[in-house]
Amino acid sequence: MKKSIILIVLMVLSGFGFAQGLRVNTYAGYVFPDSFDNYYSANSYAQGQIQDGFRWGLGLEYAIPGNRAIELQYKRQDTTAPTTYRDPNIGGGGLNASNFELGINWIMLNFTNYIPLNETVEPFVGGGLGMGIFNVRNPGNGNTNNSTKFAWNIRGGSNFWVADNVAIRIQASLFSAVQSVGGGLFFGTGGAGAGIATYSTMYQFGFDGGLVFRLPGK
């Protein structure tokens, strides 16, 4: 899945590489942990935490009039989600635990408003819509599950241009898969038809740094 998404982004890059007003944004940063808690009944619930860690990404951004831009962005995080759960179909309804292996992919279409202060400092705010693709594996029994959900993000930060076509980018961002429109995660905890579904709105706050490359024809 990860290789396919990267290939799509690279195809877009190659297809628009000679257009004017293009930037390539790279991202690397830290994501804070996020807890989830789903309660169905006294005998059916789950709670856990998506762990913090490293997240990387790549974006292709196209400038539009009015110091604005649109960006096709991909971000990836590999982490774990220690979870305790109770389900009447698993283990006789007793308390169970697993440290899920979780791959989080974000594919977003972002809209950014730049507020340049001078030729060097270029603050921005923006947000985007897209999808979160979640790959979950239970190491306890080898079960896996994939899920694609509607997602949104907001962000703010600044570019600091250190050369005509190269800048250092610093930003804070918030990503979410929204429960009210079908977002969340699915952890397949059981086997042979037994499992527990935990649908929880998730919020991932993080800090990113990276480089911006402005392609010829700025």
C-alpha positions, 0 to 999 in steps of 0.5 A, a space after each residue: 500500500 505504501 509503495 503504491 501511494 508513493 508511486 501515485 505521488 511521483 507520477 503526479 510530480 513527473 506529470 507537472 514537473 515543468 509547470 510554473 508555480 510548483 513546489 515540492 514539500 518534504 516533511 519529517 516530524 513528531 506526532 503526539 499520542 492519542 487515546 481512544 475509548 469505546 464503550 458498548 456495554 459492561 461486557 463489550 468495550 475497548 480502550 487504548 492509545 495510539 503511540 507517539 512517534 516519527 511521521 514523514 511525508 511528501 507534498 506537491 504544491 501549486 501556487 494560485 493567485 492571491 498568495 494561496 496554494 493547493 497541495 497534494 500531500 501524503 504522510 506516513 506513520 508506523 506505530 503501535 496501539 496498546 489496547 485492552 478490550 472485553 468482548 463476549 465472543 472472545 475469551 469467554 468475555 474476559 479482559 483481553 489485551 494486545 499491542 496492535 501494529 498500526 500503519 497510518 497513511 494520510 492522503 490529503 488535498 490541502 489549501 494554504 494561505 501564505 502571508 509573506 512578511 518579506 522575501 525570507 519569512 513566509 508564514 502560512 495557515 491552511 487545512 485540507 480534506 482527504 482520507 486516512 488509510 489504516 493498516 492494523 495487525 494483531 501480533 497475538 494472532 496474526 490477524 490484519 485489517 485495513 480501513 479507509 476513512 474520511 479525514 481532515 487537517 489544519 496547520 500553521 507555520 512558516 517557510 524560511 527561504 535560505 536560497 532562491 529555490 530552497 526553504 526550511 519549513 516549520 509547522 504544527 498540524 492536527 489530523 483527524 479521522 472523523 467518527 460522525 462521517 464514518 471515521 475511526 479505526 477497526 481493530 480485528 482482535 479475534 479470529 474465525 468470525 470473532 472480533 471487536 470493532 472500536 470506532 473512535 474519532 482520533 486526533 493526531 497533533 504533531 510538529 513537522 520540519 522539512 525542506 521546500 523546493 521551488 521548481 523553475 518558473 517561480 
